């Protein structure tokens, strides 16, 4: 594993980008049980341990911006590192994850 500089954004910037780019590639890297309890509308679910295997089904374009989130921002950093290791170039980890997203009252689905 190579150490890449992982770009991060906060939940406010993510919300702003989602409003301006409705088809933005947002991936929730938590586990299915966590996803069922609460998730961001429009996010795809790919657990962090499966992301390098399943990412091609979501986007094969390694230049497309990809936004990863988890519960608080730790697993998304790990997943971002793994995507960059296999050649994805524009990967962001959302700091604060869904906890912060929900705390600020942004939309969630249960």
Steps between C-alpha positions, in 0.01 A plus 500: 500500500637838394433808707310741280389842612129451554279798435234568761187713499253578775128423493411859408718488189358157411144636529594795280658277236200264504268794432713611204569148368195278560674195347813531711657164593443463875586166658417391854775260614324379816345156547152407367343503849621857560373602155152362574479701821592833339655620174542804280250505209670418171804332657605158376597237757837330459651380830865606541635146486330442164561837335795404279305201363160669454594857399507420126125429507438850635762687297775369279616857422810545713495876441144554626478664843393248766377604843522243780333518836459275801378550855755758612775522237749223585390215272455742210868598528597133484272442198635812326855372545402166346332665199803718440721190520312351203521818293201718588624858497229732634388342828363691800431389855216679678615609846242448772313240293130438534509596869585859411276495193197408714605732784471798263154389393590400144267245335524134599298191420415230751 
